[in-house]
Every structure is written in C-alpha cells, then in structure tokens.
Amino acid sequence: MAVTTSLDGPPRSKLWKGVFAVTGIMTTLVTYGVLQEKIMRVPYGEDHAFFKYSLFLVFCNRITTSAVSAGALISSKKDLNPVAPIYKYGLVSVTNILTTTCQYEALKYVSFPVQTLAKCAKMIPVMIWGTLIMQKKYKGRDYLLALLVTVGCSIFIIYPAGSDLGPNDAFGRARENTIWGVSLMIGYLGHGNSLSNRFDGFTSTFQDKLFKGYDMEIHNQIFYTTFCSCVLSLTGLILQAQLLPAIHFVASHNDCFFDIALLSTVATASQFFISYTIRTFGALTFATIMTTRQLVSIMLSCVWFHHPLSLEQCIGAVIVFGSLYAKTFMRNATPKQSPSDKEQNGASSPVKGIP
C-alpha cells in the first residue's frame, strides 16, 4: 500500500502543479485581455468619455511590476545591484515600451480579436531579427508555419463581418482613419510586420544579445528593465503633457481607476505564473497554454464586446491556431530543443512576457 502511494504521489503532484499553472496563466492573461479592450474601447461615466492615454497604462503596469519584483528581491535577500550595465536594461525598456504602447493604441482602430490574431504573426519578424542579430538558422517547416499563420491572419483581417464595417463600433466609438491608424492596420496586414510586432520581435532577440553571458536572476532583470520603463514612460507622459490629463480622467472616473489597478495587478501576477510554468514544465507546455489562452481570449471578446465573426474569419482563425498547435506538437516530437526553438516559443526571455 505504501509503495502504491509513493508511485502515485509524483504524478498527482505534477497534475496539481499543472492545474495551478494553467489556471494562473488563463485567469490573469484572459482578464488582462478583457480589461485592456474595456479600457481602450468602452466609454466611462455619464459623459461617455473614452480613455486615450496608452502610455499612462504602460507606466501603471511597469511601476506595479517594478515594485513587486523589488519586493521579491528584498524578501529573498538577493542582491539589488544591477548585474548588467544600466544602459542595457534601458535599451530593452525602450522597445518594450514601444511594443506595449502600440498594443494599446491599436485597440483604438481594431478589435481585440484582430489585434490578437495579428500578434500571432510576430513569428516572421522574430525570425528576421533572429537571423540578422543572432545569426540563427530556421528549418523549412518554421517558414511554412510562419507563412500559414500570416495567411490566416490576413484572411481574418481582410474579411470582417458585415456589421463590423460601419463608421462606429458597438459602443459608439468612431472607427478612426488617421494616418497613424492606417499605418497600424497596414502593419498588421503586412505579414505581421506591424510596429508592435517589429518591436516585440526585436525586444526578445535584442535582449538575448544584450544579456548573453550574464548570470542574471529573473527578478533582477525584471526589476531593472521595468524600473527603466517607469522612468521612460513617465518622461514621455510629461513631455507630451498627458500625465495630468490622465490622472484627472482616472480621478473623475472611479470605474476606470479600478480597471487600471486590476489591469496592472493581473499583468504583474501573470509574470509569476509564466516564470513558474516555464521553470516547471518547459517552453513547449508554456507555448501550448499561451496559444489556448489566445483562443479563449478571442472567443470571450467576441461574446463580451459584441464582435461578430464572418465565415472567412473563422477559417482564418482555424488556420492560425491549427498552425500554432502544429508548431508546438512538432517541437514536442523533437528530442532536443535548440535555443532558436525556445526563442520561437516565446520563452527565452522573461521580460518579453511582460504585457
């Protein structure tokens, strides 16, 4: 009887660890997806005002993550001194800020499902940056899957539902057609080479290059990168004269304050679950969970925010997620995962995962 218990113990422990990881990632990141769309697309208060300060969201997220990571370093009695030169953290912070700001800004012009599917096409810019900066080599199937994902994303964007073509969305927000909005849309449509995807693909690859050779604890890296992001985003808010208007808007709309506070909390909490999942189960399991999270987030957004899907969009989504799952399963069949595979799975750098 004792032997049976000892044999059943490890699998059961692994199962509960898996449940913990999946529940944590799904809860925090699905909530994050819903909140960012609500903040950027749904009006607040009796005056039906829209929140439009994307950089302020970045600042709130980063200052929360920075504070928590500093607390983790202090509580674990680990060194608070930077391991790498400060300028390296700052360089990564610049691209990280641009990535997240573009992500929020895009929601002014496109729906969350479109934005999420377009972000899946980051495989191509990641491969380009990896080849140019890190001299990495990719297999033919990597290019094929990247092409399929791009085709699926293009189909999803080109063929919106008829009711999604009007001048206003379901919440009365005008579908803006400024040069900036058109540039973002062309970026998403142009085979995943949007500004957001360029910066996102560049951030992880550039970070690998900068921090190569440093024995760096994850919380140390997150703390200094997010601290630099705090300084840079605060500077940007002051220079653009957006800090006081953003604070005034939040102070005038309590529900917006609650949404931003919760957004920053789940964004920070997700880092723990991402790190835990990669450390416990590896990059392949993490990639599978993240793909599922994207699918669930899109379905929830369509129901919650009234995004109708055309038949063509459903086909495009099937192509994208089918390709992503195929990529994960094929890598799972590979005996040993190369560094480029890890980077492709989005698990090579902890800061890359910061929403």
Beta strands, then each sheet from edge to edge (+ up, - down):
end
